[in-house]
């Protein structure tokens, strides 16, 4: 879920640029930074991102600069009218000569210079261009994350193949066959009976039968095989499958723990431990998927 994308352009007198960074995350966490005055875009920006992605920590930033400043003169007409009225009122006292521009400019608050405001049409056009740029940047980020996902998919398939191989080792090991389990327990029961005549033979055989049933790994092996098939199917389909694969990783781990706890042979225990190692690696890689 890592990636980077940048898209920039111009609209009217403004130049904008989007920068998007994505890192791994269990959910979707959007950290958005917009220039002052463009807060109105936040809702649309977040919706556009959430429509495209479902997981990852995204840092999204927009910069905007005005390439050409336009200044307009604003005359306080009420103040000018009051000034002219005062001149007429004092015509017999002061020099009635026409007011000069430099004199008017010296009157505080009469004339102001400020940056020209953009029309609503220009602002709307610029907003549309900015959002179109975000759409393009999101597409680039999606493609980059997709390429990473394809590479991770091959790694995950290799790990699933290893899980399948280790499952087969457990399944084929002679020690886990019901006959082998019964034979070994029968030998242990016989040893106990030889050592103590006070033990109930029938009770020991009943307990041995229960232990033989519990020691059988058929169910765990079958479930591992089903999980392997499900994982391969999800990876081949693609799309946002990270959460489902994470669930399968938990199920893989559950079965491997059971195999280790039931194991009655060193080979099966070794395969179970190796299963746990590969499953942990599988789960770590799954965290990188959407």
C-alpha positions in Angstrom: 0.0 0.0 0.0 3.0 2.3 -0.4 3.2 4.8 -3.2 3.7 8.4 -4.3 2.0 10.5 -6.9 2.2 14.2 -8.0 0.0 16.2 -10.4 0.3 19.9 -11.1 -1.2 22.4 -13.5 -2.5 25.9 -14.0 -5.9 27.4 -14.0 -6.4 31.1 -14.7 -3.9 33.0 -12.7 -3.3 30.2 -10.3 -0.8 27.3 -10.3 -1.7 24.2 -8.2 0.0 21.0 -7.3 -1.1 17.8 -5.6 1.2 15.5 -3.7 0.0 12.1 -2.4 1.9 9.7 -0.2 0.7 6.3 0.9 2.0 3.9 3.5 0.6 0.7 5.1 -2.4 0.9 7.4 -5.1 -1.4 8.7 -7.8 1.0 7.8 -8.1 4.2 5.7 -6.5 7.2 7.4 -6.5 10.4 5.3 -4.4 13.3 6.5 -5.4 16.3 4.3 -3.7 19.6 4.0 -5.4 22.3 1.9 -4.4 26.0 1.4 -6.3 28.6 3.3 -9.4 29.6 1.5 -9.9 26.1 -0.1 -11.4 24.4 2.9 -14.6 24.1 0.9 -13.0 21.3 -1.2 -12.4 19.0 1.8 -15.6 17.0 1.7 -15.3 16.3 -2.0 -11.6 15.5 -1.7 -12.2 13.0 1.1 -15.0 11.3 -0.8 -12.9 11.0 -4.0 -10.1 9.3 -2.0 -12.4 7.0 -0.1 -14.1 5.9 -3.3 -10.8 4.9 -4.7 -9.0 3.3 -1.6 -10.1 1.3 1.4 -6.8 0.9 3.3 -3.7 2.8 3.9 -2.4 5.9 5.6 -2.6 8.7 3.0 -1.0 12.1 3.3 -2.6 14.4 0.7 -1.4 17.9 0.2 -2.4 20.7 -2.2 -0.4 23.8 -2.8 -1.7 26.9 -4.7 0.1 30.0 -5.9 -1.0 33.1 -7.8 1.3 33.7 -10.8 0.0 37.2 -11.6 -1.3 39.7 -9.1 -3.9 42.1 -10.2 -4.5 45.2 -8.2 -7.6 47.4 -8.3 -8.3 50.9 -6.9 -11.2 51.3 -4.6 -12.5 54.8 -3.9 -14.6 55.4 -0.8 -17.3 57.4 -2.6 -19.0 58.4 0.7 -15.8 59.9 2.0 -15.1 61.7 -1.3 -18.6 63.2 -1.4 -18.2 64.4 2.2 -14.8 65.9 1.3 -16.3 67.8 -1.7 -19.2 69.0 0.4 -16.8 70.3 3.0 -14.8 72.1 0.2 -18.0 73.8 -1.0 -19.0 74.7 2.5 -15.7 76.4 3.1 -15.5 78.0 -0.3 -15.4 81.6 1.1 -12.7 80.7 3.6 -10.2 78.4 1.8 -8.8 78.4 -1.7 -11.6 77.0 -4.0 -9.1 75.6 -6.5 -10.0 72.1 -7.8 -8.7 69.2 -5.7 -5.5 67.6 -7.1 -5.1 63.8 -7.3 -2.0 63.8 -5.0 -4.1 65.7 -2.5 -6.9 63.1 -2.7 -4.4 60.3 -2.3 -3.1 61.8 0.8 -6.5 61.6 2.5 -6.5 58.5 4.7 -9.1 55.9 3.8 -10.3 57.7 0.7 -8.4 55.6 -1.8 -7.4 51.9 -1.2 -5.4 49.4 -3.3 -6.3 45.7 -3.0 -5.9 42.6 -5.0 -8.7 42.1 -7.6 -11.2 39.4 -6.6 -11.8 36.6 -9.0 -15.2 36.1 -10.5 -17.4 33.2 -9.4 -17.0 31.6 -12.8 -13.2 31.8 -12.5 -13.2 30.3 -9.0 -15.5 27.4 -10.1 -13.3 26.7 -13.1 -10.2 26.6 -11.0 -11.8 24.3 -8.4 -12.9 21.9 -11.2 -9.3 21.9 -12.6 -7.9 21.2 -9.1 -10.3 18.3 -8.6 -9.5 16.9 -12.0 -5.8 17.0 -11.0 -6.6 15.1 -7.8 -8.4 12.4 -9.9 -5.3 12.0 -12.1 -3.0 11.8 -9.1 -5.2 9.2 -7.4 -5.2 7.1 -10.6 -1.3 7.2 -10.6 -1.2 6.3 -7.0 -3.6 3.4 -7.5 -1.5 2.1 -10.4 1.6 2.3 -8.3 0.0 0.4 -5.4 -1.4 -2.1 -7.9 2.1 -2.9 -9.2 3.3 -3.4 -5.7 0.3 -5.6 -5.0 1.1 -7.8 -8.0 4.7 -8.3 -6.8 3.4 -9.1 -3.3 0.9 -11.5 -4.7 3.7 -13.6 -6.2 5.5 -13.6 -2.8 2.3 -14.6 -1.0 1.6 -17.4 -3.5 5.1 -18.7 -2.8 4.4 -18.7 0.9 1.0 -20.4 0.4 2.9 -23.1 -1.6 5.3 -23.6 1.3 2.3 -24.0 3.7 0.8 -26.6 1.3 4.1 -28.5 1.3 4.4 -28.5 5.0 0.8 -29.6 5.4 1.6 -32.6 3.1 4.6 -33.5 5.2 2.3 -33.6 8.3 -0.3 -35.6 6.4 2.1 -38.2 5.1 4.1 -38.6 8.4 3.6 -42.3 9.6 3.3 -41.2 13.2 -0.1 -39.5 12.6 -1.9 -42.5 11.2 -4.6 -43.9 13.5 -3.0 -47.3 13.5 0.4 -45.9 14.6 -1.3 -43.8 17.3 -3.2 -46.9 18.6 -0.1 -49.1 18.5 1.9 -46.6 20.5 -0.8 -46.0 23.1 -1.3 -49.8 23.4 2.4 -50.2 24.2 2.2 -47.5 26.8 -0.9 -49.1 28.4 0.8 -52.4 28.5 3.8 -50.8 30.2 1.6 -49.2 32.8 -0.2 -52.5 33.5 3.1 -54.3 34.0 4.2 -51.7 36.5 1.0 -51.7 38.6 -1.6 -54.5 39.0 -4.1 -52.1 40.6 -4.8 -50.2 37.4 -8.2 -50.8 35.7 -7.4 -52.4 32.3 -10.7 -51.4 30.7 -10.4 -47.8 32.0 -6.9 -47.5 30.5 -8.0 -48.8 27.2 -11.0 -46.3 27.1 -8.7 -43.4 28.0 -6.2 -44.6 25.3 -9.1 -44.6 22.7 -10.0 -41.0 23.7 -6.3 -39.9 23.4 -6.0 -41.6 20.0 -9.0 -39.6 18.8 -7.7 -36.3 20.1 -4.2 -37.0 18.6 -5.6 -37.5 15.0 -4.7 -34.5 12.8 -7.1 -35.2 9.9 -9.4 -32.3 10.6 -6.5 -29.8 10.9 -4.9 -31.0 7.7 -8.2 -30.8 5.8 -8.8 -27.3 7.1 -5.3 -26.2 6.1 -5.9 -27.5 2.6 -9.1 -25.6 2.4 -7.5 -22.4 3.6 -4.7 -22.9 1.0 -7.2 -23.1 -1.8 -9.1 -20.1 -0.5 -5.9 -18.0 -0.3 -4.9 -18.9 -3.8 -8.4 -18.0 -5.1 -8.4 -14.6 -3.4 -4.9 -13.7 -4.6 -5.7 -14.7 -8.2 -8.9 -12.6 -8.2 -7.0 -9.5 -7.0 -8.7 -6.3 -5.7 -9.0 -5.3 -2.1 -8.5 -8.7 -0.5 -6.1 -7.7 2.4 -8.7 -8.1 5.2 -9.8 -11.5 3.9 -6.3 -12.8 3.6 -5.5 -11.4 7.1 -8.4 -13.5 8.4 -7.1 -16.6 6.6 -3.7 -16.0 8.2 -5.3 -16.2 11.6 -7.0 -19.5 10.6 -3.6 -20.8 9.3 -2.1 -19.9 12.7 -4.9 -21.6 14.6 -4.4 -24.9 12.8 -0.6 -24.8 13.1 -0.9 -24.3 16.9 -3.3 -27.3 17.1 -0.9 -29.5 15.1 2.0 -28.6 17.4 -0.1 -29.3 20.5 -1.3 -32.7 19.2 2.0 -33.7 17.7 3.4 -37.1 18.9 6.5 -37.1 16.6 9.5 -34.9 16.2 9.0 -34.6 12.4 5.4 -33.4 12.8 6.4 -30.9 15.5 9.2 -29.6 13.3 6.8 -29.2 10.4 4.3 -27.5 12.7 6.9 -25.0 13.9 8.0 -24.3 10.3 4.4 -23.7 9.5 4.1 -21.1 12.2 7.2 -19.3 10.8 5.9 -19.2 7.3 2.4 -18.2 8.4 3.9 -15.3 10.4 5.7 -14.1 7.3 2.5 -14.5 5.2 0.6 -12.4 7.7 3.3 -9.6 7.7 3.1 -9.4 3.9 -0.7 -9.4 4.0 -0.6 -6.1 6.0 0.9 -4.5 2.9 -2.2 -5.2 0.8 -5.3 -3.2 0.4 
